[in-house]
Amino acid sequence: MKVQRLRRATLSFVVVTVALDLLAFGVIIPVLPRLIQNFLGGQVVSAAQVYGLFGLTWAVAQFFGAPVMGALSDAVGRRPVILLSNVALGLDYLLMAVAPSVGWLLLGRAVSGWASSSFTTAFAYVADVTDSDRRAAGFGAIGAAFAFGFIAGPALGGMLGAIDLRLPFWVATGLCLANAIYGIFVLPESLPQDQRTPFTWRKANPVAALQLLRSSPDVFRVASVMFLSNLAHEVFPAVFVLYAGHRYGWDQVTIGLALATVGVASAAVQGGLVRRVVPRLGERSTMAAGLCCGIIGVLLFGFAPSDGWIWLAIPMAALWGLFGPAAQSLMTQRIAASEQGRLQGALSSLRGVSGLAGPILFTASFAAGVSQPGPALAWGAPFFVAALLLLVALVAVAPAALGRKPIGRKTASRMPRGLNDGSLLARHRA
């Protein structure tokens, strides 16, 4: 019982750390596209295209940064990597707060893409401190922490942005640096010395990281489905702010409240439903259910004839969040404990690849829709493209495609050896 309480405590530490990190990230979401638009003289189409470039830059930085951070955390431990990333994010937001031009903002996004690899290490941390049968719930808790950042962050960012578009960046700076200080005092290390592997650039490059995903048929297939899901999800950061502002005339405050509602719904799903649904349905059926809800949700966003429909689409799209923790849980059970950091780095690189294509795909389709005369329904084209991607993912996630091999006791041997009573207590640091 004492060890179980300690496991919950260590998981709580990293969940709070991620929540603070995402809070800082969330406050800039409602204002960054507006700030870009101001630099460009208020042009909506130009702002959409440039914002797509911002997303591309962030994704490239994460593509190269995540495998390095993942492999580094396998070598030196999770704690120092998480703390280093938090400090880097704080300095990045400081740079963006004083940026005199779009070019400086773009540089800030590049730094942010690299530094946000702390999320990669956080997922590896969860794999270290949870048993295989509780791992989906652990990933769900991290997902709920992400959602918390989008509950308070965008709402706070919208209100601060109404005062001054630069103010949210200053607040984000303070939150990230406070997060690093918090972690210094309360975040324990999760990876014991005997499970660490030496850092090599051969393992840390993106190509090698992605090759790890081919180490198991289940891992490769689920990773492929996750790529499609990640690509579809890029529709929200890529165009939602511009879409809602252009089609419904929403201001920063309304957009911030909408994104906060998304956070509340996502927290309810990932922090509550995941731990109840996965044990009953299993990882694969839960993945399929999440993708079905995602398809319905994005179609509602695209078809919405009035802004009232957006509020109906949000809870349905939030159920899409069942997919991620179940997929993560399945893959971690197929990878050795000493390579969990590399796995999460590879998955982050995969997200980076989707981030390379997503901003271009969705901002281009949005720009094409608003630049041509025609019905407002055409403005929802990015969401229709996202629905098509999820439909392909749903077909691929069918049990016949994934195979019938059960997730069971045979995977327990791949759990971290350090989770026995003695070693866990010995390496705990309050």
DRENDO-1510 file (C-alpha; in Angstrom, 1 decimal, always signed):
<recs>
REC; n; res; u; v; w
REC; 1; MET; +0.0; +0.0; +0.0 .
REC; 2; LYS; +2.9; +2.4; +0.8 .
REC; 3; VAL; +4.4; +1.8; -2.6 .
REC; 4; GLN; +1.1; +2.4; -4.3 .
REC; 5; ARG; +0.7; +5.7; -2.5 .
REC; 6; LEU; +4.2; +6.6; -3.6 .
REC; 7; ARG; +3.5; +5.8; -7.2 .
REC; 8; ARG; +0.4; +8.0; -7.1 .
REC; 9; ALA; +2.5; +10.8; -5.5 .
REC; 10; THR; +5.2; +10.6; -8.2 .
REC; 11; LEU; +2.6; +10.6; -11.0 .
REC; 12; SER; +0.8; +13.6; -9.3 .
REC; 13; PHE; +4.1; +15.5; -9.4 .
REC; 14; VAL; +4.6; +15.1; -13.1 .
REC; 15; VAL; +0.9; +15.7; -13.9 .
REC; 16; VAL; +1.0; +19.1; -12.0 .
REC; 17; THR; +4.3; +19.9; -13.9 .
REC; 18; VAL; +2.7; +19.2; -17.2 .
REC; 19; ALA; -0.5; +21.2; -16.2 .
REC; 20; LEU; +1.6; +24.3; -15.4 .
REC; 21; ASP; +3.5; +23.9; -18.7 .
REC; 22; LEU; +0.3; +23.7; -20.7 .
REC; 23; LEU; -1.2; +26.6; -18.8 .
REC; 24; ALA; +1.7; +28.7; -20.1 .
REC; 25; PHE; +1.2; +27.3; -23.6 .
REC; 26; GLY; -2.5; +27.9; -23.5 .
REC; 27; VAL; -2.5; +31.6; -22.7 .
REC; 28; ILE; -0.8; +32.5; -26.0 .
REC; 29; ILE; -3.2; +30.5; -28.2 .
REC; 30; PRO; -6.0; +33.1; -28.6 .
REC; 31; VAL; -3.5; +36.0; -29.3 .
REC; 32; LEU; -0.7; +34.6; -31.4 .
REC; 33; PRO; -2.7; +34.6; -34.7 .
REC; 34; ARG; -4.0; +38.0; -33.9 .
REC; 35; LEU; -0.5; +39.4; -33.3 .
REC; 36; ILE; +0.6; +37.9; -36.6 .
REC; 37; GLN; -2.4; +39.5; -38.3 .
REC; 38; ASN; -1.5; +42.9; -36.8 .
REC; 39; PHE; +2.1; +42.6; -38.0 .
REC; 40; LEU; +0.7; +41.9; -41.5 .
REC; 41; GLY; -1.8; +44.8; -41.6 .
REC; 42; GLY; -4.9; +42.9; -40.7 .
REC; 43; GLN; -5.0; +40.6; -43.8 .
REC; 44; VAL; -6.8; +37.4; -42.9 .
REC; 45; VAL; -5.6; +35.3; -45.8 .
REC; 46; SER; -2.0; +36.4; -45.4 .
REC; 47; ALA; -2.2; +35.7; -41.6 .
REC; 48; ALA; -3.5; +32.2; -42.3 .
REC; 49; GLN; -0.6; +31.5; -44.6 .
REC; 50; VAL; +2.0; +32.9; -42.3 .
REC; 51; TYR; +0.5; +31.1; -39.3 .
REC; 52; GLY; +0.8; +27.9; -41.3 .
REC; 53; LEU; +4.5; +28.6; -41.6 .
REC; 54; PHE; +4.7; +29.1; -37.8 .
REC; 55; GLY; +3.1; +25.6; -37.3 .
REC; 56; LEU; +5.6; +24.1; -39.8 .
REC; 57; THR; +8.5; +25.7; -38.0 .
REC; 58; TRP; +7.3; +24.4; -34.7 .
REC; 59; ALA; +6.9; +20.9; -36.1 .
REC; 60; VAL; +10.3; +20.8; -37.7 .
REC; 61; ALA; +11.9; +21.8; -34.4 .
REC; 62; GLN; +10.0; +19.1; -32.5 .
REC; 63; PHE; +10.8; +16.5; -35.2 .
REC; 64; PHE; +14.5; +16.9; -34.5 .
REC; 65; GLY; +14.3; +17.8; -30.8 .
REC; 66; ALA; +12.0; +15.1; -29.5 .
REC; 67; PRO; +14.2; +12.1; -30.3 .
REC; 68; VAL; +17.2; +13.9; -28.7 .
REC; 69; MET; +15.3; +14.7; -25.5 .
REC; 70; GLY; +13.8; +11.2; -25.4 .
REC; 71; ALA; +17.2; +9.5; -25.8 .
REC; 72; LEU; +18.7; +11.9; -23.3 .
REC; 73; SER; +16.1; +11.1; -20.7 .
REC; 74; ASP; +16.9; +7.4; -21.1 .
REC; 75; ALA; +20.6; +8.2; -20.4 .
REC; 76; VAL; +20.4; +10.8; -17.6 .
REC; 77; GLY; +16.9; +10.4; -16.2 .
REC; 78; ARG; +13.6; +12.1; -16.8 .
REC; 79; ARG; +13.9; +14.8; -14.1 .
REC; 80; PRO; +16.8; +16.9; -15.5 .
REC; 81; VAL; +15.3; +16.9; -19.0 .
REC; 82; ILE; +11.9; +18.1; -17.9 .
REC; 83; LEU; +13.4; +20.9; -15.8 .
REC; 84; LEU; +15.7; +22.0; -18.6 .
REC; 85; SER; +12.8; +22.1; -21.1 .
REC; 86; ASN; +10.8; +24.3; -18.7 .
REC; 87; VAL; +13.6; +26.8; -18.4 .
REC; 88; ALA; +14.0; +26.9; -22.2 .
REC; 89; LEU; +10.3; +27.5; -22.7 .
REC; 90; GLY; +10.3; +30.4; -20.2 .
REC; 91; LEU; +13.1; +32.1; -22.0 .
REC; 92; ASP; +11.4; +31.4; -25.3 .
REC; 93; TYR; +8.1; +33.1; -24.2 .
REC; 94; LEU; +10.2; +36.1; -23.0 .
REC; 95; LEU; +11.7; +36.4; -26.5 .
REC; 96; MET; +8.2; +36.3; -28.0 .
REC; 97; ALA; +7.0; +38.9; -25.5 .
REC; 98; VAL; +9.5; +41.5; -26.8 .
REC; 99; ALA; +9.6; +40.4; -30.5 .
REC; 100; PRO; +9.6; +43.4; -32.8 .
REC; 101; SER; +8.6; +41.6; -35.9 .
REC; 102; VAL; +7.1; +38.4; -37.3 .
REC; 103; GLY; +10.6; +37.0; -37.9 .
REC; 104; TRP; +11.4; +37.2; -34.1 .
REC; 105; LEU; +8.1; +35.5; -33.3 .
REC; 106; LEU; +9.0; +32.8; -35.8 .
REC; 107; LEU; +12.3; +32.2; -34.0 .
REC; 108; GLY; +10.4; +31.9; -30.8 .
REC; 109; ARG; +8.2; +29.2; -32.2 .
REC; 110; ALA; +11.3; +27.3; -33.3 .
REC; 111; VAL; +12.7; +27.4; -29.7 .
REC; 112; SER; +9.3; +26.4; -28.4 .
REC; 113; GLY; +9.1; +23.4; -30.7 .
REC; 114; TRP; +12.4; +22.1; -29.3 .
REC; 115; ALA; +11.7; +22.9; -25.7 .
REC; 116; SER; +8.2; +21.4; -25.7 .
REC; 117; SER; +9.9; +18.0; -25.9 .
REC; 118; SER; +9.4; +18.0; -22.1 .
REC; 119; PHE; +6.0; +16.5; -22.9 .
REC; 120; THR; +7.8; +13.6; -24.5 .
REC; 121; THR; +9.7; +12.9; -21.3 .
REC; 122; ALA; +6.6; +13.3; -19.2 .
REC; 123; PHE; +4.9; +10.4; -21.1 .
REC; 124; ALA; +8.1; +8.3; -20.5 .
REC; 125; TYR; +7.8; +9.2; -16.8 .
REC; 126; VAL; +4.3; +7.8; -16.7 .
REC; 127; ALA; +5.5; +4.6; -18.3 .
REC; 128; ASP; +8.1; +4.3; -15.5 .
REC; 129; VAL; +5.8; +4.7; -12.6 .
REC; 130; THR; +2.6; +2.8; -13.7 .
REC; 131; ASP; +1.8; -0.9; -14.1 .
REC; 132; SER; +0.7; -2.1; -17.5 .
REC; 133; ASP; -3.0; -2.5; -16.5 .
REC; 134; ARG; -3.1; +1.1; -15.2 .
REC; 135; ARG; -1.0; +2.8; -17.8 .
REC; 136; ALA; -3.9; +4.0; -20.0 .
REC; 137; ALA; -5.3; +5.8; -16.9 .
REC; 138; GLY; -1.8; +7.3; -16.3 .
REC; 139; PHE; -1.7; +8.6; -19.8 .
REC; 140; GLY; -5.2; +9.8; -19.4 .
REC; 141; ALA; -4.1; +11.8; -16.3 .
REC; 142; ILE; -1.4; +13.5; -18.5 .
REC; 143; GLY; -4.1; +14.2; -21.0 .
REC; 144; ALA; -6.3; +15.7; -18.3 .
REC; 145; ALA; -3.3; +17.9; -17.4 .
REC; 146; PHE; -3.0; +19.0; -21.0 .
REC; 147; ALA; -6.8; +19.8; -20.9 .
REC; 148; PHE; -6.3; +21.8; -17.8 .
REC; 149; GLY; -3.9; +24.0; -19.7 .
REC; 150; PHE; -6.6; +24.6; -22.2 .
REC; 151; ILE; -9.3; +25.3; -19.6 .
REC; 152; ALA; -7.5; +28.1; -17.8 .
REC; 153; GLY; -4.9; +29.0; -20.4 .
REC; 154; PRO; -7.0; +30.2; -23.4 .
REC; 155; ALA; -9.6; +31.9; -21.2 .
REC; 156; LEU; -6.9; +33.7; -19.3 .
REC; 157; GLY; -5.1; +34.5; -22.5 .
REC; 158; GLY; -8.2; +35.9; -24.1 .
REC; 159; MET; -8.8; +38.2; -21.2 .
REC; 160; LEU; -5.2; +39.3; -21.0 .
REC; 161; GLY; -5.0; +39.7; -24.8 .
REC; 162; ALA; -8.0; +42.1; -24.7 .
REC; 163; ILE; -5.8; +44.3; -22.5 .
REC; 164; ASP; -2.6; +43.9; -24.5 .
REC; 165; LEU; -1.7; +41.3; -27.1 .
REC; 166; ARG; +1.8; +41.0; -25.5 .
REC; 167; LEU; +0.7; +40.5; -22.0 .
REC; 168; PRO; -0.1; +36.7; -22.3 .
REC; 169; PHE; +3.5; +36.1; -23.3 .
REC; 170; TRP; +4.8; +37.7; -20.2 .
REC; 171; VAL; +2.5; +35.6; -18.1 .
REC; 172; ALA; +3.6; +32.5; -19.9 .
REC; 173; THR; +7.2; +33.4; -19.2 .
REC; 174; GLY; +6.5; +33.6; -15.4 .
REC; 175; LEU; +4.5; +30.3; -15.4 .
REC; 176; CYS; +7.2; +28.3; -17.2 .
REC; 177; LEU; +10.0; +29.6; -14.9 .
REC; 178; ALA; +7.8; +29.0; -11.8 .
REC; 179; ASN; +7.2; +25.5; -13.1 .
REC; 180; ALA; +10.9; +24.9; -13.3 .
REC; 181; ILE; +11.4; +26.1; -9.7 .
REC; 182; TYR; +8.4; +23.9; -8.6 .
REC; 183; GLY; +10.0; +20.8; -10.3 .
REC; 184; ILE; +13.4; +21.4; -8.6 .
REC; 185; PHE; +11.8; +20.9; -5.2 .
REC; 186; VAL; +9.0; +18.3; -5.7 .
REC; 187; LEU; +9.7; +16.3; -8.9 .
REC; 188; PRO; +11.4; +12.9; -8.1 .
REC; 189; GLU; +13.4; +10.9; -10.6 .
REC; 190; SER; +11.6; +7.9; -12.0 .
REC; 191; LEU; +14.2; +6.0; -14.0 .
REC; 192; PRO; +16.7; +4.0; -11.9 .
REC; 193; GLN; +20.4; +3.9; -12.8 .
REC; 194; ASP; +20.3; +0.2; -13.8 .
REC; 195; GLN; +17.7; +0.9; -16.5 .
REC; 196; ARG; +19.5; +3.8; -18.2 .
REC; 197; THR; +21.2; +3.5; -21.6 .
REC; 198; PRO; +24.1; +5.5; -22.8 .
REC; 199; PHE; +23.2; +8.5; -25.1 .
REC; 200; THR; +24.3; +8.1; -28.7 .
REC; 201; TRP; +23.5; +10.3; -31.7 .
REC; 202; ARG; +22.8; +7.2; -33.6 .
REC; 203; LYS; +19.8; +6.5; -31.5 .
REC; 204; ALA; +18.8; +10.2; -31.1 .
REC; 205; ASN; +18.3; +11.1; -34.8 .
REC; 206; PRO; +14.7; +11.2; -36.1 .
REC; 207; VAL; +15.2; +8.3; -38.6 .
REC; 208; ALA; +16.5; +5.9; -35.9 .
REC; 209; ALA; +13.7; +7.0; -33.6 .
REC; 210; LEU; +11.0; +6.3; -36.2 .
REC; 211; GLN; +12.7; +2.9; -36.9 .
REC; 212; LEU; +12.0; +1.9; -33.3 .
REC; 213; LEU; +8.3; +2.0; -34.2 .
REC; 214; ARG; +8.8; -0.9; -36.5 .
REC; 215; SER; +10.1; -3.2; -33.7 .
REC; 216; SER; +6.7; -4.7; -33.2 .
REC; 217; PRO; +3.8; -5.2; -35.7 .
REC; 218; ASP; +1.3; -3.8; -33.2 .
REC; 219; VAL; +3.5; -0.8; -32.4 .
REC; 220; PHE; +3.9; +0.0; -36.1 .
REC; 221; ARG; +0.2; -0.3; -36.9 .
REC; 222; VAL; -1.0; +1.7; -34.0 .
REC; 223; ALA; +1.7; +4.3; -34.6 .
REC; 224; SER; +0.4; +4.6; -38.2 .
REC; 225; VAL; -3.1; +5.2; -37.0 .
REC; 226; MET; -1.9; +7.7; -34.4 .
REC; 227; PHE; -0.2; +9.6; -37.2 .
REC; 228; LEU; -3.5; +10.0; -39.1 .
REC; 229; SER; -5.2; +11.1; -35.9 .
REC; 230; ASN; -2.5; +13.6; -35.1 .
REC; 231; LEU; -2.6; +14.9; -38.6 .
REC; 232; ALA; -6.4; +15.4; -38.4 .
REC; 233; HIS; -6.1; +17.1; -35.0 .
REC; 234; GLU; -3.8; +19.7; -36.5 .
REC; 235; VAL; -7.0; +21.3; -37.9 .
REC; 236; PHE; -7.7; +23.0; -34.5 .
REC; 237; PRO; -4.4; +24.8; -33.9 .
REC; 238; ALA; -4.0; +25.6; -37.6 .
REC; 239; VAL; -7.3; +27.3; -38.3 .
REC; 240; PHE; -9.8; +27.3; -35.5 .
REC; 241; VAL; -9.0; +30.8; -34.2 .
REC; 242; LEU; -9.1; +32.3; -37.7 .
REC; 243; TYR; -12.1; +30.2; -38.7 .
REC; 244; ALA; -14.2; +31.2; -35.7 .
REC; 245; GLY; -13.2; +34.9; -36.1 .
REC; 246; HIS; -13.9; +35.0; -39.8 .
REC; 247; ARG; -17.1; +32.9; -40.0 .
REC; 248; TYR; -18.8; +33.9; -36.7 .
REC; 249; GLY; -17.1; +37.2; -35.8 .
REC; 250; TRP; -15.7; +35.8; -32.5 .
REC; 251; ASP; -13.2; +38.0; -30.6 .
REC; 252; GLN; -10.3; +36.9; -28.4 .
REC; 253; VAL; -12.5; +36.5; -25.3 .
REC; 254; THR; -15.1; +34.3; -27.0 .
REC; 255; ILE; -12.4; +32.2; -28.6 .
REC; 256; GLY; -10.6; +31.9; -25.3 .
REC; 257; LEU; -13.8; +30.7; -23.6 .
REC; 258; ALA; -14.5; +28.2; -26.4 .
REC; 259; LEU; -11.0; +26.7; -26.0 .
REC; 260; ALA; -11.5; +26.6; -22.3 .
REC; 261; THR; -14.7; +24.6; -22.8 .
REC; 262; VAL; -12.7; +22.2; -25.0 .
REC; 263; GLY; -10.3; +21.9; -22.1 .
REC; 264; VAL; -13.1; +21.1; -19.6 .
REC; 265; ALA; -14.6; +18.4; -21.9 .
REC; 266; SER; -11.2; +16.9; -22.6 .
REC; 267; ALA; -10.3; +16.8; -18.9 .
REC; 268; ALA; -13.6; +15.0; -18.2 .
REC; 269; VAL; -12.8; +12.4; -20.9 .
REC; 270; GLN; -9.1; +11.8; -20.3 .
REC; 271; GLY; -9.1; +12.3; -16.5 .
REC; 272; GLY; -12.3; +10.3; -15.9 .
REC; 273; LEU; -13.7; +8.2; -18.8 .
REC; 274; VAL; -10.4; +6.7; -19.9 .
REC; 275; ARG; -9.7; +4.8; -16.7 .
REC; 276; ARG; -13.3; +3.4; -16.8 .
REC; 277; VAL; -13.6; +2.7; -20.5 .
REC; 278; VAL; -10.3; +1.0; -21.3 .
REC; 279; PRO; -10.6; -1.8; -18.7 .
REC; 280; ARG; -14.0; -2.6; -20.0 .
REC; 281; LEU; -13.5; -2.3; -23.8 .
REC; 282; GLY; -9.8; -2.9; -24.1 .
REC; 283; GLU; -7.3; -0.6; -25.9 .
REC; 284; ARG; -8.3; -1.4; -29.5 .
REC; 285; SER; -12.1; -1.0; -29.1 .
REC; 286; THR; -11.5; +2.2; -27.1 .
REC; 287; MET; -9.3; +3.5; -29.9 .
REC; 288; ALA; -12.1; +2.8; -32.5 .
REC; 289; ALA; -14.7; +4.5; -30.3 .
REC; 290; GLY; -12.6; +7.6; -29.9 .
REC; 291; LEU; -12.0; +7.9; -33.7 .
REC; 292; CYS; -15.8; +7.5; -34.3 .
REC; 293; CYS; -16.5; +10.4; -32.0 .
REC; 294; GLY; -13.7; +12.4; -33.6 .
REC; 295; ILE; -15.3; +12.0; -37.0 .
REC; 296; ILE; -18.7; +13.2; -35.8 .
REC; 297; GLY; -17.1; +16.1; -33.9 .
REC; 298; VAL; -15.0; +17.6; -36.7 .
REC; 299; LEU; -18.0; +17.3; -39.2 .
REC; 300; LEU; -20.1; +19.3; -36.7 .
REC; 301; PHE; -17.4; +22.0; -36.7 .
REC; 302; GLY; -17.3; +22.1; -40.5 .
REC; 303; PHE; -21.1; +22.1; -41.1 .
REC; 304; ALA; -22.1; +24.4; -38.2 .
REC; 305; PRO; -24.4; +26.9; -39.8 .
REC; 306; SER; -24.2; +29.2; -36.7 .
REC; 307; ASP; -21.9; +29.5; -33.8 .
REC; 308; GLY; -24.3; +27.7; -31.5 .
REC; 309; TRP; -23.4; +24.5; -33.2 .
REC; 310; ILE; -19.8; +24.9; -32.2 .
REC; 311; TRP; -20.8; +24.4; -28.5 .
REC; 312; LEU; -22.5; +21.1; -29.5 .
REC; 313; ALA; -19.5; +20.0; -31.5 .
REC; 314; ILE; -17.0; +20.5; -28.6 .
REC; 315; PRO; -18.1; +17.6; -26.3 .
REC; 316; MET; -18.4; +15.2; -29.2 .
REC; 317; ALA; -14.9; +16.1; -30.4 .
REC; 318; ALA; -13.6; +15.8; -26.8 .
REC; 319; LEU; -14.6; +12.0; -26.8 .
REC; 320; TRP; -11.9; +11.7; -29.5 .
REC; 321; GLY; -9.6; +11.9; -26.5 .
REC; 322; LEU; -10.3; +8.2; -25.7 .
REC; 323; PHE; -8.0; +7.3; -28.6 .
REC; 324; GLY; -4.7; +8.7; -27.4 .
REC; 325; PRO; -4.2; +7.1; -24.0 .
REC; 326; ALA; -5.4; +3.7; -25.2 .
REC; 327; ALA; -3.0; +3.8; -28.2 .
REC; 328; GLN; -0.1; +5.0; -25.9 .
REC; 329; SER; -0.8; +2.2; -23.4 .
REC; 330; LEU; -0.8; -0.5; -26.1 .
REC; 331; MET; +2.5; +0.6; -27.6 .
REC; 332; THR; +4.4; +1.0; -24.2 .
REC; 333; GLN; +3.5; -2.6; -23.4 .
REC; 334; ARG; +5.5; -3.7; -26.5 .
REC; 335; ILE; +8.7; -1.7; -25.8 .
REC; 336; ALA; +11.3; -2.4; -23.1 .
REC; 337; ALA; +11.5; -0.2; -20.0 .
REC; 338; SER; +15.0; +1.0; -21.0 .
REC; 339; GLU; +13.6; +2.4; -24.3 .
REC; 340; GLN; +10.5; +4.2; -23.1 .
REC; 341; GLY; +12.1; +7.6; -23.7 .
REC; 342; ARG; +13.1; +6.7; -27.2 .
REC; 343; LEU; +9.6; +5.4; -27.8 .
REC; 344; GLN; +8.1; +8.7; -26.7 .
REC; 345; GLY; +10.7; +10.6; -28.7 .
REC; 346; ALA; +9.7; +8.6; -31.8 .
REC; 347; LEU; +6.0; +9.3; -31.2 .
REC; 348; SER; +6.8; +13.0; -30.8 .
REC; 349; SER; +8.7; +13.0; -34.0 .
REC; 350; LEU; +5.7; +11.3; -35.6 .
REC; 351; ARG; +3.6; +14.2; -34.3 .
REC; 352; GLY; +6.2; +16.5; -35.7 .
REC; 353; VAL; +5.8; +14.9; -39.1 .
REC; 354; SER; +2.0; +15.4; -38.9 .
REC; 355; GLY; +2.7; +18.9; -37.8 .
REC; 356; LEU; +4.8; +19.5; -40.9 .
REC; 357; ALA; +1.9; +18.6; -43.2 .
REC; 358; GLY; -1.1; +19.7; -41.0 .
REC; 359; PRO; -0.6; +23.5; -40.9 .
REC; 360; ILE; +0.0; +23.6; -44.7 .
REC; 361; LEU; -2.9; +21.3; -45.5 .
REC; 362; PHE; -5.4; +23.0; -43.3 .
REC; 363; THR; -4.4; +26.6; -43.6 .
REC; 364; ALA; -4.2; +26.2; -47.4 .
REC; 365; SER; -7.7; +24.7; -47.6 .
REC; 366; PHE; -9.0; +27.5; -45.3 .
REC; 367; ALA; -7.4; +30.2; -47.3 .
REC; 368; ALA; -8.8; +28.7; -50.5 .
REC; 369; GLY; -12.3; +28.6; -49.1 .
REC; 370; VAL; -12.4; +32.2; -47.9 .
REC; 371; SER; -10.7; +33.7; -50.9 .
REC; 372; GLN; -13.3; +32.4; -53.3 .
REC; 373; PRO; -16.9; +33.6; -53.6 .
REC; 374; GLY; -19.4; +31.0; -52.5 .
REC; 375; PRO; -21.3; +29.7; -49.5 .
REC; 376; ALA; -19.9; +29.9; -46.0 .
REC; 377; LEU; -20.0; +26.1; -45.9 .
REC; 378; ALA; -16.8; +26.1; -48.0 .
REC; 379; TRP; -15.0; +27.8; -45.1 .
REC; 380; GLY; -15.4; +24.5; -43.2 .
REC; 381; ALA; -13.3; +22.6; -45.8 .
REC; 382; PRO; -10.4; +22.0; -43.3 .
REC; 383; PHE; -12.7; +20.1; -41.0 .
REC; 384; PHE; -14.0; +17.9; -43.8 .
REC; 385; VAL; -10.5; +17.0; -44.7 .
REC; 386; ALA; -9.8; +16.1; -41.1 .
REC; 387; ALA; -12.9; +13.9; -41.0 .
REC; 388; LEU; -11.7; +12.0; -44.1 .
REC; 389; LEU; -8.3; +11.3; -42.4 .
REC; 390; LEU; -10.1; +10.0; -39.3 .
REC; 391; LEU; -12.2; +7.7; -41.4 .
REC; 392; VAL; -9.1; +6.2; -42.9 .
REC; 393; ALA; -7.7; +5.8; -39.4 .
REC; 394; LEU; -10.9; +4.1; -38.2 .
REC; 395; VAL; -10.7; +1.5; -41.0 .
REC; 396; ALA; -7.0; +0.8; -40.1 .
REC; 397; VAL; -7.8; +0.4; -36.4 .
REC; 398; ALA; -10.2; -2.5; -37.0 .
REC; 399; PRO; -9.2; -5.6; -34.9 .
REC; 400; ALA; -8.7; -7.6; -38.1 .
REC; 401; ALA; -6.1; -5.0; -39.2 .
REC; 402; LEU; -4.3; -4.9; -35.8 .
REC; 403; GLY; -4.3; -8.7; -35.2 .
REC; 404; ARG; -5.8; -10.6; -32.4 .
REC; 405; LYS; -2.9; -10.9; -30.1 .
REC; 406; PRO; -4.1; -10.0; -26.6 .
REC; 407; ILE; -2.4; -7.6; -24.3 .
REC; 408; GLY; -1.8; -9.6; -21.2 .
REC; 409; ARG; +0.6; -10.9; -18.6 .
REC; 410; LYS; +3.3; -11.6; -21.1 .
REC; 411; THR; +4.0; -7.9; -21.4 .
REC; 412; ALA; +4.5; -7.6; -17.7 .
REC; 413; SER; +8.1; -8.6; -18.0 .
REC; 414; ARG; +8.8; -5.4; -19.9 .
REC; 415; MET; +7.7; -3.2; -17.0 .
REC; 416; PRO; +10.4; -1.3; -15.3 .
REC; 417; ARG; +12.2; -3.5; -12.8 .
REC; 418; GLY; +12.6; -0.5; -10.5 .
REC; 419; LEU; +9.0; -0.6; -9.6 .
REC; 420; ASN; +9.5; -3.2; -6.9 .
REC; 421; ASP; +9.0; -2.0; -3.3 .
REC; 422; GLY; +12.6; -1.5; -2.3 .
REC; 423; SER; +14.0; +0.2; -5.3 .
REC; 424; LEU; +11.1; +2.6; -5.7 .
REC; 425; LEU; +11.3; +3.7; -2.1 .
REC; 426; ALA; +15.1; +4.0; -2.3 .
REC; 427; ARG; +15.1; +6.3; -5.3 .
REC; 428; HIS; +12.2; +8.5; -4.1 .
REC; 429; ARG; +13.2; +12.1; -3.5 .
REC; 430; ALA; +10.7; +14.4; -1.9 .
</recs>
